[in-house]
């Protein structure tokens, strides 16, 4: 046993108390720390982050080309202008987040390499107790808090989702998931098969196509893509007019959100029209002779899954040049030299990349206990997609599917601060969502309506998530354009929240 391990084992357990603990120093946690500092300056808080630095996704994802699939005018925080191209690489996003931390003196609140294994609530003490391990020293720590704000995201960073295909053990090359990209992977001159056609594949393929001998994108079924220029002409025009960046950020942000609302509404009301418009955008790059019907015409209506934005059409340019190609088929088995498809075709590969999604992480996979009983989140009903019936003083940030995650992170941060101030005014130390008598006969449904939105990771993990009702108070509506008005106006005394 090393001296560090011995000291960690024999040292007395430390306990620190904070008014609020934020879990995670990703986009939501850093934003939450900013809002808490500015709106509730009397609250003593800490941010606990399991990783060694801030950034979350933008720190752990290191595959070639990693970039946002939302524009940074809306993915960026409302309080800090974005001044570069709308679609940004991971390092640019982390630079932006670092500026938020530095400009607002947030670093002193963040503890890195602090992994939470258990969170226990006591109604006797009205406290959460967290069991924490420091990754750098092995120390076992204890934290207590009045309010727990979960900003850790919604998927497992340590490992992505890869289906168990027949014959994988036979393949003589390397099988890689983008979420755990190896530093020593050299694709120069290699034949590569990328399985999957979502945002990750659309980002990765243009970044590696120039180095590889050839890249084949293998998809079971097509995805909707939305090509466009990685510029914002309105922002550029306003800069030419020397408008202040804060004004530019707000004006451009509102224009983008307006356009997105129109697009989303149109997709729901006239899906066939939107479908043809999206497919026409692909044909613009690939030409009339390309089999767009087979490779780029999905079986689902637009926005039942997230649209993948293709800046400057880079994915399609790679296909048009011959450096990349599409294969729409199903896997029969892996072979020693690649993949045998159900159609009878074979794809030769030196490297196979499984861009097949991620595993849902519910509340950070932390063991939650309420008054000595394990929390079964799927037995609860969500309050506005962020709190849960019977679970006191806890809130989870879960963003939008059809709009930028940060839009909801900002809205929820406002709600948290409003709630904390309200509790202080009431002299209350506990707030618990509870169904009202009027909600007793309300239908209890799955977290999200699969007919509305049905990506694979959500369908695989739906059984782990809380339920929803058929009233706005008891669901995550996924509608930013409604929620941006409803959430700030939410009545904290309408009976949904019980104060003690």
Backbone torsions as a table, in degrees:
resi	resn	phi	psi	omega
1	UNK	NA	132.8	-178.9
2	UNK	-74.1	163.0	179.9
3	UNK	-62.5	-38.2	178.6
4	UNK	-61.8	-44.1	-179.7
5	UNK	-66.3	-38.3	179.9
6	UNK	-64.3	-43.8	179.2
7	UNK	-64.3	-39.9	-179.9
8	UNK	-64.0	-36.2	-176.5
9	UNK	-76.0	-34.7	-173.5
10	UNK	-94.7	-16.4	-177.6
11	UNK	-70.2	144.3	177.8
12	UNK	-65.7	144.7	-178.3
13	UNK	-69.3	131.4	-180.0
14	UNK	-90.8	147.4	174.7
15	UNK	-130.6	128.2	175.3
16	UNK	-120.9	145.2	179.8
17	UNK	-115.4	139.8	175.8
18	UNK	-136.8	150.9	176.1
19	UNK	-63.8	-41.4	-179.4
20	UNK	-135.7	137.3	169.6
21	UNK	-117.7	125.7	174.1
22	UNK	-97.8	129.7	179.7
23	UNK	-102.7	112.1	177.1
24	UNK	109.2	131.4	177.8
25	UNK	-112.7	42.4	171.3
26	UNK	-90.2	-156.3	-174.7
27	UNK	-62.1	-38.7	-179.2
28	UNK	-73.6	-43.2	-177.0
29	UNK	-67.2	-41.9	178.1
30	UNK	-65.7	-41.6	176.3
31	UNK	-63.3	-41.5	178.4
32	UNK	-61.2	-41.4	178.9
33	UNK	-62.4	-39.9	177.3
34	UNK	-60.9	-51.1	-176.3
35	UNK	-64.5	-40.0	179.1
36	UNK	-63.4	-41.3	178.8
37	UNK	-61.5	-39.7	-174.5
38	UNK	-88.0	-33.0	-175.7
39	UNK	-98.0	-27.3	-178.9
40	UNK	-131.9	63.9	-173.5
41	UNK	-63.2	-16.4	-180.0
42	UNK	-84.4	-10.2	-179.6
43	UNK	-81.0	125.2	176.1
44	UNK	-87.4	123.3	-173.9
45	UNK	-139.7	164.5	175.1
46	UNK	-140.9	149.8	173.8
47	UNK	-108.3	121.2	178.1
48	UNK	-102.8	122.7	-176.4
49	UNK	-124.9	127.5	-178.4
50	UNK	-72.2	-30.2	-178.5
51	UNK	-80.0	174.0	-177.2
52	UNK	-86.9	-0.5	-179.3
53	UNK	-159.6	174.7	-179.7
54	UNK	-83.2	164.6	173.2
55	UNK	124.0	-26.7	179.6
56	UNK	58.1	-120.7	179.6
57	UNK	-51.0	-41.5	-173.7
58	UNK	-76.6	-6.3	172.6
59	UNK	-99.1	-43.5	-173.7
60	UNK	-79.9	-29.0	-178.5
61	UNK	-86.4	115.5	-176.4
62	UNK	-124.0	12.6	-178.5
63	UNK	-69.0	155.2	-176.6
64	UNK	-56.0	133.9	175.1
65	UNK	83.9	1.9	-175.1
66	UNK	-50.4	125.0	-175.4
67	UNK	-152.4	169.8	177.0
68	UNK	-72.4	151.9	169.8
69	UNK	-110.9	8.1	170.6
70	UNK	-118.5	150.5	177.8
71	UNK	-69.2	144.9	-174.9
72	UNK	-77.2	-10.8	175.0
73	UNK	-71.1	-27.3	175.4
74	UNK	-106.8	-27.6	176.3
75	UNK	-76.3	-27.5	173.0
76	UNK	-69.2	162.4	-179.7
77	UNK	-69.1	151.5	179.8
78	UNK	-68.1	-23.1	-173.6
79	UNK	-92.7	-5.6	-179.6
80	UNK	-131.6	116.5	-178.1
81	UNK	-59.4	142.3	170.5
82	UNK	-98.6	131.9	-170.3
83	UNK	-121.3	8.9	-176.4
84	UNK	-117.6	-161.6	-179.4
85	UNK	-63.1	149.4	-175.5
86	UNK	-60.5	-39.5	177.8
87	UNK	-100.3	125.0	-170.3
88	UNK	-124.0	151.1	175.9
89	UNK	-76.5	162.3	-176.4
90	UNK	-56.5	-42.1	-176.5
91	UNK	-66.8	-30.0	177.1
92	UNK	-71.1	-37.5	179.2
93	UNK	-67.7	-41.7	177.8
94	UNK	-65.9	-35.6	176.3
95	UNK	-61.6	-43.9	177.9
96	UNK	-61.3	-46.1	178.7
97	UNK	-64.3	-38.5	177.6
98	UNK	-61.7	-36.1	177.2
99	UNK	-65.9	-39.3	176.7
100	UNK	-60.7	-43.8	180.0
101	UNK	-63.6	-46.7	-177.3
102	UNK	-68.6	-44.6	-175.5
103	UNK	-67.3	-21.6	-176.1
104	UNK	-117.3	12.8	176.1
105	UNK	54.1	46.3	-177.3
106	UNK	-90.4	-17.5	-175.2
107	UNK	-58.4	-33.5	-177.4
108	UNK	-67.1	-15.0	180.0
109	UNK	-94.6	-9.0	-171.1
110	UNK	-101.5	130.7	175.1
111	UNK	-113.9	113.0	179.6
112	UNK	-86.5	163.4	179.6
113	UNK	55.9	38.9	175.8
114	UNK	-115.4	103.0	-177.3
115	UNK	-100.5	125.3	-179.3
116	UNK	-91.0	126.4	178.2
117	UNK	-102.1	-29.0	-175.7
118	UNK	-148.6	142.5	175.8
119	UNK	-131.5	119.5	-175.6
120	UNK	-119.4	131.1	177.4
121	UNK	-102.2	136.2	174.7
122	UNK	-120.1	120.2	176.5
123	UNK	-76.7	-16.1	174.9
124	UNK	-69.4	-45.1	-178.2
125	UNK	-95.9	-12.8	-173.4
126	UNK	54.5	48.9	-178.0
127	UNK	-139.5	148.2	164.8
128	UNK	-94.4	135.8	173.3
129	UNK	-115.4	124.5	-177.3
130	UNK	-109.0	133.1	173.3
131	UNK	-98.9	121.7	-168.3
132	UNK	-129.3	141.4	174.1
133	UNK	-115.6	129.7	174.6
134	UNK	-82.7	122.8	-177.0
135	UNK	-69.0	-27.4	-176.3
136	UNK	-84.7	-25.7	-176.6
137	UNK	-119.7	-16.0	-175.7
138	UNK	80.0	1.4	-179.1
139	UNK	-62.0	142.5	173.1
140	UNK	-98.0	118.2	-174.9
141	UNK	-117.2	160.7	175.5
142	UNK	-130.8	133.8	175.7
143	UNK	-124.0	144.6	170.6
144	UNK	-121.1	150.7	-179.7
145	UNK	-153.4	152.9	175.1
146	UNK	-77.7	-34.4	-174.0
147	UNK	-138.8	132.1	-177.1
148	UNK	-112.5	121.9	-173.8
149	UNK	-115.8	104.6	-174.3
150	UNK	-86.6	110.9	-178.7
151	UNK	-123.1	30.4	-170.8
152	UNK	-88.0	2.3	179.5
153	UNK	91.6	-161.1	-172.2
154	UNK	-138.6	11.6	176.2
155	UNK	-141.2	160.8	-178.6
156	UNK	-80.3	123.1	-179.7
157	UNK	-73.9	-29.5	-170.4
158	UNK	-70.8	-27.7	-174.7
159	UNK	-155.7	133.6	177.1
160	UNK	-85.3	177.7	-179.2
161	UNK	-92.7	122.8	174.4
162	UNK	-129.5	119.6	177.3
163	UNK	-61.1	159.3	178.9
164	UNK	-95.4	86.7	-178.7
165	UNK	-81.4	150.5	176.8
166	UNK	-61.8	140.2	171.6
167	UNK	79.3	8.4	-177.3
168	UNK	-57.8	-35.0	-178.6
169	UNK	-68.6	-16.3	-178.1
170	UNK	-81.3	-23.2	-173.3
171	UNK	-64.8	129.2	-176.2
172	UNK	-83.5	-14.5	179.6
173	UNK	-91.6	-160.1	-179.7
174	UNK	-101.6	141.8	173.1
175	UNK	-112.4	123.3	-171.8
176	UNK	-129.7	136.5	169.9
177	UNK	-100.1	134.1	-177.5
178	UNK	-56.0	-29.4	-176.3
179	UNK	-68.1	-23.0	177.5
180	UNK	-125.8	59.9	-175.1
181	UNK	-68.1	124.8	-178.5
182	UNK	-77.4	141.9	-178.7
183	UNK	-66.9	-26.2	-172.6
184	UNK	-95.6	9.7	-176.8
185	UNK	-78.2	118.1	178.4
186	UNK	-112.4	115.7	-177.0
187	UNK	-99.4	6.3	-176.3
188	UNK	-59.1	121.9	177.0
189	UNK	72.6	7.7	-175.6
190	UNK	-90.9	154.0	168.2
191	UNK	-90.8	124.0	-173.0
192	UNK	-123.3	135.7	170.5
193	UNK	-111.8	125.1	175.3
194	UNK	-105.2	115.6	179.7
195	UNK	-90.6	122.9	-178.6
196	UNK	116.8	153.0	-177.2
197	UNK	-141.0	31.4	176.4
198	UNK	-88.2	-157.6	-175.7
199	UNK	-63.9	-35.4	-179.2
200	UNK	-64.5	-49.0	179.0
201	UNK	-61.7	-41.4	-179.0
202	UNK	-64.4	-27.3	177.2
203	UNK	-82.3	-43.6	-172.9
204	UNK	-71.1	-45.0	-172.2
205	UNK	-59.1	-49.1	178.6
206	UNK	-61.7	-28.9	-177.2
207	UNK	-74.4	-27.3	-176.5
208	UNK	-106.9	-15.0	-172.5
209	UNK	-59.0	-35.4	-178.4
210	UNK	-67.9	-25.3	-179.1
211	UNK	-91.2	-32.5	-175.6
212	UNK	-76.0	160.4	169.4
213	UNK	-67.2	-45.9	176.0
214	UNK	-161.3	146.5	175.8
215	UNK	-119.6	127.9	174.3
216	UNK	-112.2	126.3	175.6
217	UNK	-93.3	113.7	-180.0
218	UNK	-100.8	119.1	-179.7
219	UNK	-127.3	142.4	175.3
220	UNK	-73.3	-37.6	177.2
221	UNK	-150.8	154.2	-174.6
222	UNK	-70.6	162.6	177.8
223	UNK	-119.8	150.6	172.9
224	UNK	-77.7	131.0	175.6
225	UNK	-118.5	149.6	-176.8
226	UNK	-128.8	92.6	-178.6
227	UNK	-77.9	148.5	177.9
228	UNK	-172.7	166.8	-179.2
229	UNK	-75.1	141.5	178.0
230	UNK	-87.6	54.5	174.5
231	UNK	-141.3	159.4	171.9
232	UNK	-123.0	105.9	-173.3
233	UNK	-64.1	-35.2	178.7
234	UNK	-63.3	-45.5	178.9
235	UNK	-61.4	-43.6	-179.5
236	UNK	-63.9	-39.1	178.4
237	UNK	-65.1	-43.5	179.9
238	UNK	-64.7	-33.8	177.8
239	UNK	-69.4	-37.2	176.5
240	UNK	-61.8	-30.3	179.0
241	UNK	-85.6	3.3	177.1
242	UNK	60.5	38.4	174.2
243	UNK	-74.8	145.1	179.3
244	UNK	-59.3	140.5	-175.8
245	UNK	-60.7	-33.7	178.6
246	UNK	-63.4	-39.3	176.9
247	UNK	-68.1	-42.8	179.5
248	UNK	-58.4	-46.5	-178.2
249	UNK	-58.1	-45.8	-176.9
250	UNK	-70.4	-42.6	-179.3
251	UNK	-65.1	-48.9	-178.2
252	UNK	-65.3	-40.3	178.1
253	UNK	-59.0	-45.5	-180.0
254	UNK	-65.7	-38.8	179.5
255	UNK	-65.3	-43.9	179.2
256	UNK	-62.8	-45.5	-179.9
257	UNK	-63.4	-36.8	175.3
258	UNK	-61.8	-48.2	-178.4
259	UNK	-64.0	-39.0	178.7
260	UNK	-65.5	-38.0	177.8
261	UNK	-62.7	-44.3	178.5
262	UNK	-60.6	-44.7	-178.9
263	UNK	-64.1	-44.8	-178.8
264	UNK	-65.0	-44.3	178.6
265	UNK	-62.0	-41.9	-179.9
266	UNK	-64.8	-38.2	179.6
267	UNK	-63.3	-33.8	179.1
268	UNK	-80.2	-35.6	-174.8
269	UNK	-89.5	-35.9	-179.3
270	UNK	-134.1	65.9	-174.4
271	UNK	-60.6	-35.0	-178.3
272	UNK	-66.9	-39.1	177.9
273	UNK	-63.1	-46.7	179.8
274	UNK	-64.1	-39.8	178.2
275	UNK	-57.2	-48.3	-178.2
276	UNK	-67.1	-34.9	177.9
277	UNK	-66.2	-41.9	179.4
278	UNK	-66.1	-42.5	-179.8
279	UNK	-67.5	-35.9	176.9
280	UNK	-61.9	-35.6	177.2
281	UNK	-62.9	-35.4	176.4
282	UNK	-69.2	-43.2	-179.2
283	UNK	-61.1	-29.9	179.0
284	UNK	-56.5	-36.1	-178.6
285	UNK	-89.2	-34.3	-170.9
286	UNK	-99.8	-13.2	175.8
287	UNK	87.3	165.5	-173.8
288	UNK	-69.2	-25.9	-174.9
289	UNK	-84.4	-12.5	-178.3
290	UNK	-76.3	143.5	-177.2
291	UNK	-79.3	73.6	-179.7
292	UNK	-67.8	-32.9	180.0
293	UNK	-59.0	-39.6	-177.8
294	UNK	-77.6	-45.3	-167.6
295	UNK	-98.8	-18.1	-175.0
296	UNK	-135.5	24.4	177.6
297	UNK	-119.7	97.1	-175.9
298	UNK	-67.0	163.0	178.8
299	UNK	-89.0	-12.3	-178.4
300	UNK	-107.0	164.0	-178.6
301	UNK	-78.5	156.0	179.3
302	UNK	-55.7	136.9	176.7
303	UNK	76.9	8.5	167.2
304	UNK	-73.7	-21.7	168.8
305	UNK	-133.1	163.0	-173.5
306	UNK	-64.6	136.5	174.5
307	UNK	-73.5	136.6	177.4
308	UNK	-97.3	115.2	179.1
309	UNK	-80.1	134.7	-178.7
310	UNK	-114.8	95.1	-177.3
311	UNK	-64.2	127.8	178.7
312	UNK	57.9	20.8	176.7
313	UNK	61.9	27.8	-170.0
314	UNK	-62.0	-35.5	177.2
315	UNK	-62.6	-45.0	-177.5
316	UNK	-69.7	-32.9	176.3
317	UNK	-63.4	-37.5	177.4
318	UNK	-64.7	-38.3	178.0
319	UNK	-69.0	-44.6	-179.2
320	UNK	-62.1	-31.7	-179.3
321	UNK	-78.5	-13.5	-178.3
322	UNK	91.4	-3.8	179.3
323	UNK	-76.0	-21.6	179.0
324	UNK	-134.3	155.8	177.5
325	UNK	-147.5	162.6	180.0
326	UNK	-107.9	143.3	171.5
327	UNK	-132.2	117.4	179.7
328	UNK	-106.6	103.2	-171.1
329	UNK	-166.6	178.4	176.8
330	UNK	-117.6	152.1	-176.8
331	UNK	-81.4	124.6	171.2
332	UNK	-84.4	-49.1	178.6
333	UNK	-167.2	153.6	166.7
334	UNK	-76.5	149.8	175.7
335	UNK	-122.7	-179.9	178.0
336	UNK	-61.8	-29.7	-172.9
337	UNK	-115.3	7.4	-179.9
338	UNK	159.5	-132.8	-174.8
339	UNK	-132.9	130.6	173.0
340	UNK	-97.5	125.0	-174.9
341	UNK	-94.2	159.0	-178.7
342	UNK	-65.6	-22.3	176.6
343	UNK	-73.1	-13.5	-176.0
344	UNK	102.6	-11.9	178.7
345	UNK	-76.0	158.4	176.5
346	UNK	-121.7	139.3	173.9
347	UNK	-110.1	116.5	178.1
348	UNK	-81.2	138.8	-177.4
349	UNK	-151.1	142.0	168.4
350	UNK	-91.9	-32.5	-180.0
351	UNK	-136.2	136.6	175.1
352	UNK	-117.7	125.3	-178.7
353	UNK	-109.7	122.6	-176.6
354	UNK	-97.4	87.5	177.2
355	UNK	-87.7	62.0	-167.9
356	UNK	-109.4	18.2	173.1
357	UNK	101.3	-165.1	-173.8
358	UNK	-136.6	172.5	178.5
359	UNK	-99.1	130.3	179.2
360	UNK	-63.7	136.0	174.7
361	UNK	-117.4	115.0	-177.9
362	UNK	-93.9	117.4	-178.9
363	UNK	52.4	40.8	174.3
364	UNK	68.8	15.8	-177.6
365	UNK	57.5	25.7	177.3
366	UNK	-83.2	142.7	176.3
367	UNK	-77.7	111.0	-179.6
368	UNK	-99.7	137.2	-179.6
369	UNK	-131.3	132.2	178.8
370	UNK	-116.1	111.8	179.6
371	UNK	50.8	44.5	175.8
372	UNK	87.5	-7.5	-178.9
373	UNK	-109.3	133.4	178.2
374	UNK	-58.5	137.4	178.3
375	UNK	-79.7	125.0	171.4
376	UNK	-106.3	97.8	-171.4
377	UNK	-62.3	-31.6	-178.5
378	UNK	-68.5	-10.7	175.5
379	UNK	-88.6	-3.8	-178.4
380	UNK	-99.2	167.5	172.6
381	UNK	-114.8	136.0	-176.2
382	UNK	-77.5	140.1	169.8
383	UNK	-97.4	108.4	177.6
384	UNK	54.4	29.9	176.2
385	UNK	68.4	23.6	-177.9
386	UNK	-147.3	-22.2	175.0
387	UNK	-126.8	171.8	-169.9
388	UNK	-140.3	139.0	-177.7
389	UNK	-58.2	133.8	177.5
390	UNK	80.4	0.8	-179.0
391	UNK	-113.6	106.6	-174.5
392	UNK	-77.7	148.5	166.0
393	UNK	50.4	40.5	178.3
394	UNK	-138.0	139.3	179.3
395	UNK	-141.3	139.1	-179.3
396	UNK	-120.3	126.9	176.2
397	UNK	-83.0	117.0	174.0
398	UNK	-128.5	118.1	-169.9
399	UNK	-83.7	-159.5	-177.9
400	UNK	-95.7	151.8	173.3
401	UNK	-89.5	-34.6	-174.0
402	UNK	-102.9	3.5	177.3
403	UNK	-144.9	172.9	-175.3
404	UNK	-64.4	138.9	179.1
405	UNK	-54.8	-41.5	-172.8
406	UNK	-66.0	-26.1	177.4
407	UNK	-57.1	-43.0	-179.4
408	UNK	-79.0	-33.3	177.1
409	UNK	-58.9	-41.2	177.1
410	UNK	-65.5	-44.9	-179.9
411	UNK	-62.1	-43.6	-178.3
412	UNK	-68.3	-36.2	177.1
413	UNK	-60.1	-41.7	175.9
414	UNK	-60.4	-41.4	-178.8
415	UNK	-64.6	-44.6	179.7
416	UNK	-58.0	-47.9	-178.5
417	UNK	-63.7	-40.9	177.5
418	UNK	-62.5	-40.9	-179.6
419	UNK	-67.1	-42.9	179.6
420	UNK	-63.2	-41.1	178.1
421	UNK	-65.3	-41.0	179.6
422	UNK	-64.2	-42.5	178.2
423	UNK	-62.2	-39.4	178.7
424	UNK	-64.2	-41.2	179.4
425	UNK	-65.4	-33.8	179.4
426	UNK	-80.8	-14.6	-173.1
427	UNK	72.5	26.9	-176.1
428	UNK	-96.6	142.1	177.3
429	UNK	-110.3	-1.8	-178.2
430	UNK	-144.2	136.6	174.1
431	UNK	-132.9	129.1	-176.2
432	UNK	-134.0	123.2	173.0
433	UNK	-64.8	133.1	178.8
434	UNK	-141.6	139.4	175.8
435	UNK	-65.5	135.8	179.0
436	UNK	-79.9	161.4	175.4
437	UNK	-53.0	-36.0	-179.7
438	UNK	-68.7	-14.2	-179.3
439	UNK	-96.6	1.6	-171.6
440	UNK	-60.2	-37.0	-178.1
441	UNK	-97.8	10.6	-179.3
442	UNK	-66.8	134.5	175.2
443	UNK	-60.5	136.5	177.9
444	UNK	-105.8	121.1	-169.7
445	UNK	-123.0	174.7	177.2
446	UNK	-67.7	158.9	-176.5
447	UNK	-49.0	-45.6	179.4
448	UNK	-131.9	141.5	175.7
449	UNK	-72.4	115.6	-178.7
450	UNK	-59.4	-25.0	177.4
451	UNK	-72.7	-18.9	-179.7
452	UNK	-91.0	-42.4	-177.9
453	UNK	-156.2	128.9	-171.7
454	UNK	-146.4	49.7	175.3
455	UNK	-65.3	156.7	-174.2
456	UNK	-58.4	-43.7	-176.6
457	UNK	-62.1	-33.9	-179.2
458	UNK	-74.2	-40.6	179.2
459	UNK	-65.2	-38.2	180.0
460	UNK	-68.4	-28.7	-174.4
461	UNK	-109.7	7.1	-174.4
462	UNK	-58.3	-33.4	-177.5
463	UNK	-67.3	-15.2	-179.5
464	UNK	-91.0	-14.8	-171.5
465	UNK	-91.5	158.9	177.4
466	UNK	-67.1	170.0	178.8
467	UNK	-92.1	171.8	175.1
468	UNK	-130.2	160.4	172.8
469	UNK	-103.3	-168.3	-179.9
470	UNK	-105.6	16.1	176.4
471	UNK	-114.1	150.2	-176.7
472	UNK	-55.3	-33.4	-178.7
473	UNK	-66.0	-22.3	-171.4
474	UNK	-117.1	36.0	177.1
475	UNK	-158.2	160.5	171.8
476	UNK	-96.6	99.8	-170.6
477	UNK	-67.7	-20.7	-176.5
478	UNK	62.5	17.2	-178.4
479	UNK	-116.3	93.3	-179.5
480	UNK	-59.4	-38.5	-171.1
481	UNK	-70.3	-22.4	170.7
482	UNK	-88.9	-43.5	-173.6
483	UNK	-68.1	-27.7	-179.0
484	UNK	-62.2	-23.0	176.3
485	UNK	-98.8	-39.3	-176.0
486	UNK	-71.1	-41.3	-174.0
487	UNK	-67.6	-45.6	176.6
488	UNK	-62.8	-26.5	-177.6
489	UNK	-94.0	3.2	-176.2
490	UNK	-57.0	132.6	179.1
491	UNK	-81.3	112.6	-178.2
492	UNK	-74.8	-6.5	-179.5
493	UNK	-120.1	31.7	-179.2
494	UNK	-88.4	5.2	178.0
495	UNK	98.6	-12.0	178.1
496	UNK	-72.7	-29.5	-179.7
497	UNK	-110.7	124.9	-178.6
498	UNK	-104.0	124.7	-176.7
499	UNK	-104.2	139.2	177.9
500	UNK	-138.5	NA	NA
